[in-house]
Amino acid sequence: SIRHMTTRESEVFDLIKHNPMISQEEIAETIGITRSAVSVYVSNLIKQGYIKGRGYVVSDENDTVVIGVAAVDIVGSMLEYPGSSAVEHIFAQFGDVSVSFGGAGRNIAEYMARLGGSVKLMAAIAADMFGKQMVQDCEELHIDSSACLRIAGSKQDMMVQLRDPRDRSRRSVLNYSTGELLTQEFLKSQYAPLNASSRIVVTDILAPDAAEYLLCTFPNKEIWCVLSGVLERLDSYRGILNRFSHVYLNAKTADHLLNCNIHGTASQYARSLCRTGIRNIYVSCDNCQLLHITREHATRYELPEGIISDSERGKDAFVAGLVDSSACHRLDMNETVRFAAACSAVQMEAERNPEVIFSPETVNARMKTLPLPAETIY
């Protein structure tokens, strides 16, 4: 079974960390043990994932592990009214159809990787042609998919969505098995990469007992929870939300969390959410606002309209920007939100214009031109 480092293994690991070229003889002499004992400890560290085989490459301490769906997205946008059909209940209309890889977990991992982060994805990957292409896509994006669950005899998670531009409605059919497959037992088998990471991002497709395993096993680790807006999932997470270090949700989900829609001042609303015990809350409101709430303060940010709601990928890019800024500790909260908003804006522009590339350069350039009025609530 997977376990934490012993005291002696920790001593060996610290020496390797400070000098990756150190020999086993030098380790033995420094600690005062035999070379054969050092060999055993090094072998254990490799098996546990603390170091990466030959050359004593220490696992990246700034890794982010993202746990969620990796799916195939098939999206059809209708351009004309349905034509007449001689066959009952069959309607056909012309439009645009696109096929791409998606899923909230995979999308967040992609945008973090494009921002230059070290990212591991934990998702269910099937053995079908889509799963094989998914792995190849991760390699091209520099997303580490080695911790994904490989499943045989199953289909890759998939979403089929039909969009009607006349009323901006969307109807989706989802075939997601990730929540059932990424069990507590699977996460236990992935202790090493989880323990080696600096932070974990969980989407609410993960079963609550599996999420609770993470919270219990890594109580001092930065763990994010990204709520999808599916109220049944919120209800299943309700008892553990206050144990996450960061929670992202929309206003409708926040209202449900409070069991009512509070028609009071912004301060009353923010303090009600604060009383849930969640340390950092990010609430997207009215398509053009973000509330950031902690025990000490609450701030409302005015965002360009639709920047985190019109596009699911835009929302995922926004979350990736928040997590990336937290990982780098490079920006204050105002600039963190501006950076996240720029990530979303660039991604939405890239969806409309293939010549726009999501990259640190384009995000930083967009960030400079992005207005972000902020109001202190308390």
KEROTI-842531 format. One record per residue (C-alpha): residue number from 1; z, x, y. Coordinates in steps of 0.1 Angstrom, whole numbers. Example, Ala and Ser with C-alpha at 12.3 -4.5 7.8 and 13.67 -1.06 7.14 Angstrom:
  num     pz     px     py
    1     78    123    -45
    2     71    137    -11
This chain:
  num     pz     px     py
    1      0      0      0
    2     -6     11     36
    3     25     24     54
    4     36     42     85
    5     36     80     88
    6     66     98     73
    7     85    123     95
    8     68    152     78
    9     34    136     81
   10     41    130    118
   11     49    167    123
   12     16    177    106
   13     -3    151    126
   14     11    163    160
   15      1    199    152
   16    -35    188    143
   17    -36    166    174
   18    -28    195    197
   19    -51    219    178
   20    -78    203    157
   21    -89    238    145
   22    -55    247    130
   23    -56    259     94
   24    -33    246     66
   25    -18    280     64
   26     -8    279    101
   27      6    244     97
   28     27    255     67
   29     40    285     85
   30     49    265    117
   31     68    238     98
   32     82    260     71
   33     67    243     41
   34     41    254     14
   35      4    252     19
   36      1    229    -11
   37     25    205      6
   38      5    205     38
   39    -26    197     17
   40     -9    166      4
   41      2    155     38
   42    -33    160     52
   43    -48    140     24
   44    -24    112     31
   45    -33    112     68
   46    -70    110     59
   47    -64     81     35
   48    -44     62     61
   49    -71     67     88
   50    -50     88    111
   51    -74    117    109
   52   -111    115    100
   53   -117    139     71
   54   -130    174     75
   55   -125    192    108
   56    -93    172    114
   57   -109    149    139
   58    -80    127    152
   59    -87     90    154
   60    -95     79    190
   61    -63     67    206
   62    -82     46    231
   63   -100     24    205
   64   -101    -13    211
   65   -103    -35    180
   66   -120    -69    185
   67   -114    -96    159
   68   -137   -126    159
   69   -170   -141    150
   70   -202   -122    146
   71   -229   -148    143
   72   -266   -154    146
   73   -274   -177    176
   74   -305   -199    175
   75   -309   -216    208
   76   -336   -242    217
   77   -342   -253    253
   78   -362   -285    256
   79   -391   -285    281
   80   -406   -319    274
   81   -396   -354    264
   82   -399   -361    226
   83   -434   -369    215
   84   -442   -400    194
   85   -439   -396    156
   86   -453   -416    127
   87   -422   -407    107
   88   -390   -425    113
   89   -360   -406    126
   90   -381   -374    131
   91   -387   -364    167
   92   -404   -332    180
   93   -406   -317    214
   94   -418   -284    228
   95   -395   -258    243
   96   -383   -223    241
   97   -365   -210    210
   98   -345   -177    209
   99   -327   -159    182
  100   -300   -133    189
  101   -268   -120    176
  102   -237   -136    191
  103   -202   -149    185
  104   -173   -143    209
  105   -159   -114    190
  106   -192    -96    186
  107   -202   -103    222
  108   -169    -89    237
  109   -173    -58    215
  110   -209    -54    227
  111   -201    -55    264
  112   -171    -32    260
  113   -194     -7    241
  114   -220    -10    268
  115   -193     -1    294
  116   -186     31    274
  117   -156     20    255
  118   -147     30    219
  119   -148     -3    200
  120   -142    -14    165
  121   -153    -49    154
  122   -135    -69    127
  123   -157    -98    116
  124   -172   -112     84
  125   -206    -96     76
  126   -227   -112     49
  127   -250    -94     25
  128   -280   -115     36
  129   -308   -102     58
  130   -290   -113     90
  131   -258    -94     79
  132   -278    -62     73
  133   -295    -66    107
  134   -261    -73    123
  135   -248    -39    110
  136   -279    -21    123
  137   -274    -38    157
  138   -238    -27    159
  139   -249      9    151
  140   -275      8    179
  141   -248     -5    203
  142   -223     21    191
  143   -199     -5    178
  144   -179      7    148
  145   -184    -20    122
  146   -167     -1     94
  147   -136    -24     95
  148   -157    -55     90
  149   -152    -76     59
  150   -184    -74     38
  151   -190   -106     18
  152   -215   -112    -10
  153   -230   -145    -20
  154   -225   -160     15
  155   -245   -166     46
  156   -239   -149     79
  157   -220   -170    105
  158   -246   -190    125
  159   -248   -213    155
  160   -278   -236    162
  161   -278   -250    197
  162   -301   -275    215
  163   -300   -274    253
  164   -314   -302    276
  165   -320   -288    311
  166   -323   -324    325
  167   -285   -330    322
  168   -274   -294    312
  169   -260   -308    279
  170   -257   -287    248
  171   -253   -298    212
  172   -243   -272    187
  173   -240   -269    149
  174   -217   -242    138
  175   -214   -226    104
  176   -185   -202    108
  177   -165   -189     78
  178   -148   -160     97
  179   -115   -179    102
  180   -111   -185     65
  181   -121   -150     54
  182   -102   -128     79
  183    -69   -135     63
  184    -35   -119     66
  185    -41    -99     34
  186    -74    -86     48
  187    -57    -75     80
  188    -30    -57     59
  189    -58    -38     42
  190    -70    -27     77
  191    -36    -14     89
  192    -49     21     96
  193    -76     12    122
  194    -53    -15    137
  195    -24      9    140
  196    -46     37    155
  197    -60     14    182
  198    -46     11    217
  199    -52    -26    220
  200    -64    -56    199
  201    -85    -85    212
  202    -81   -117    191
  203   -102   -147    194
  204    -87   -180    182
  205   -111   -183    152
  206    -84   -161    135
  207    -59   -182    115
  208    -25   -184    132
  209     -7   -167    103
  210    -31   -138    105
  211    -26   -135    142
  212     12   -137    137
  213      9   -108    112
  214     -6    -87    141
  215     21    -97    165
  216     49    -89    140
  217     34    -56    128
  218     25    -42    162
  219     51    -57    186
  220     46    -29    212
  221      8    -29    212
  222    -14    -46    238
  223    -28    -77    221
  224    -51   -101    239
  225    -57   -137    229
  226    -90   -153    240
  227    -88   -191    236
  228   -122   -209    230
  229   -113   -243    245
  230   -111   -259    211
  231    -79   -279    215
  232    -71   -280    178
  233    -70   -242    178
  234    -48   -241    208
  235    -23   -264    190
  236    -23   -241    160
  237    -15   -211    183
  238     10   -229    206
  239     41   -214    189
  240     29   -178    192
  241     11   -176    225
  242     41   -162    244
  243     40   -132    221
  244      6   -120    233
  245      5    -95    262
  246    -26   -113    277
  247    -40   -148    272
  248    -73   -160    286
  249    -81   -198    287
  250    -99   -224    308
  251    -82   -251    329
  252    -87   -279    304
  253    -70   -258    277
  254    -42   -249    301
  255    -36   -286    309
  256    -34   -293    271
  257    -10   -264    267
  258     13   -280    293
  259      8   -314    276
  260     -3   -330    309
  261    -25   -325    339
  262     -2   -315    367
  263    -13   -330    400
  264      8   -308    422
  265      5   -277    443
  266    -11   -245    430
  267     24   -230    430
  268     38   -258    408
  269      9   -255    384
  270     12   -217    382
  271     50   -218    377
  272     46   -244    349
  273     22   -220    331
  274     46   -191    337
  275     74   -211    320
  276     54   -210    288
  277     66   -174    285
  278     31   -158    284
  279     33   -124    302
  280     -3   -124    317
  281    -23   -156    319
  282    -59   -158    331
  283    -71   -194    337
  284   -107   -201    347
  285   -108   -232    369
  286   -136   -255    383
  287   -164   -230    373
  288   -156   -209    404
  289   -119   -198    403
  290    -96   -176    383
  291    -58   -178    383
  292    -39   -147    373
  293     -3   -156    365
  294     27   -134    357
  295     64   -139    361
  296     64   -119    393
  297     33   -133    410
  298      3   -156    408
  299    -31   -151    426
  300    -61   -174    429
  301    -95   -157    431
  302   -126   -174    444
  303   -156   -165    422
  304   -193   -172    426
  305   -199   -206    412
  306   -205   -208    375
  307   -199   -171    369
  308   -176   -177    339
  309   -186   -211    327
  310   -224   -217    327
  311   -230   -190    300
  312   -208   -183    270
  313   -220   -148    271
  314   -211   -146    308
  315   -175   -156    298
  316   -174   -130    271
  317   -187   -103    295
  318   -159   -114    319
  319   -133   -110    292
  320   -148    -76    283
  321   -145    -65    319
  322   -108    -75    320
  323   -100    -57    288
  324   -120    -26    298
  325   -102    -23    331
  326    -69    -26    314
  327    -79      0    289
  328    -89     25    316
  329    -59     17    340
  330    -83     25    368
  331    -82     -6    390
  332    -56    -28    406
  333    -56    -65    397
  334    -79    -75    426
  335   -105    -49    416
  336   -100    -56    379
  337   -111    -93    385
  338   -139    -81    408
  339   -151    -58    380
  340   -149    -85    354
  341   -168   -109    377
  342   -195    -82    382
  343   -198    -79    344
  344   -203   -116    341
  345   -228   -117    370
  346   -249    -88    355
  347   -249   -104    321
  348   -261   -138    335
  349   -288   -120    355
  350   -299   -101    323
  351   -303   -134    305
  352   -327   -146    332
  353   -345   -112    338
  354   -351    -89    308
  355   -355    -60    332
  356   -318    -61    341
  357   -297    -39    318
  358   -260    -44    313
  359   -246    -10    320
  360   -217      7    339
  361   -242     16    367
  362   -255    -20    372
  363   -220    -34    369
  364   -206    -10    395
  365   -235    -17    418
  366   -230    -54    415
  367   -193    -50    421
  368   -199    -35    455
  369   -218    -66    467
  370   -196    -93    451
  371   -173   -112    474
  372   -139   -120    460
  373   -116   -140    483
  374    -80   -140    470
  375    -50   -161    478
  376    -14   -153    468
  377      2   -184    453
  378     37   -169    449
